[in-house]
Amino acid sequence: MKQIIYLGTILLMFLVVSGGVVNAHHAIYSVEQIGENTVKITVKAEAGEGKGIEITSASKRGGKVLNIFYRINEGAEATDSMDIDLRTMLPPIRVILTNISSPDQALFPDIEDSYAEEYIRHLHDMGAVNGFPDGTFKPDKGVSRAEFVTMLLNAVGVENKPSSETVFNDTSSHWAKANIFTAYDMKLINGFKDGTFRPNARITTAEASAVIDRLFKFSTSSQSELPKLNRKHWAYNSITRIIKAGIISDDDKLFTGFKENAYLCRADCAMMLSRAIITK
């Protein structure tokens, strides 16, 4: 579910976890507006019988990130909440949960010191991405076209549109069939000339940029050209808007050695989606 809160003329967007999605912290959060510049953040424990949750503190960083710190306690209430004054922040913002009960237990041990750690945590804590059974995130692992579509829809809280229709001739029995149809129905994706979607093929920078651009409809008044880009590439306009909107910045390794048809990894996709959510 996507919850959009208007604070005067400022648009504040939180992606609110719903449906009992549990993250690796064993907690989920929700957001409620209670005043013109104030929201209530509620964190619910999913730690098991006899254990509850206690919010200990919150901190704001860079005007864009709200860190909620909590601990799991025996006998505590199942939920706890905190009112947050957002007047010093620049919405929309990222909400990140941190369990201080287990300071030595990282969310995903393989994302520490990763350039995308904050973005991965943001998407994870809102229920958009998850890890693997071994407890890792595998940030360098490739992302298929089907996986990217699923990640995208989860990130913006779009529910699948039920349909018995098979749009592409290679998705009728695919695990992501419903996600693929929903994205197609939203006019976010296209197939290939042979009628396939190639759901298991790895997503490229150009393909991901085009889908994100179609969803968020970025615009820019800047007329400057980007010499790194191939003006003849089919995704040139989308990639230009993505870069000028800051979804890919000139500090990223994606930009440093930019190649439109290069494959993206899980860290890259998390970074782009997290930035897109708080930029729009």
HELIX and SHEET records of a PDB file:
HELIX    1   1 GLU A  117  ASP A  125  1                                   9    
HELIX    2   2 ARG A  145  ALA A  155  1                                  11    
HELIX    3   3 LYS A  177  ASP A  185  1                                   9    
HELIX    4   4 THR A  205  PHE A  216  1                                  12    
HELIX    5   5 TYR A  236  LYS A  244  1                                   9    
HELIX    6   6 LYS A  253  THR A  256  1                                   4    
HELIX    7   7 ARG A  266  THR A  279  1                                  14    
SHEET    1   A 2 LYS A   2  LEU A   7  0                                        
SHEET    2   A 2 ILE A  10  LEU A  15 -1                                        
SHEET    1   B 3 ALA A  27  GLY A  35  0                                        
SHEET    2   B 3 THR A  38  ALA A  45 -1                                        
SHEET    3   B 3 THR A  79  ASP A  85 -1                                        
SHEET    1   C 3 LYS A  51  ARG A  61  0                                        
SHEET    2   C 3 VAL A  65  GLU A  74 -1                                        
SHEET    3   C 3 ARG A  94  ASN A  99  1                                        
END                                                                             
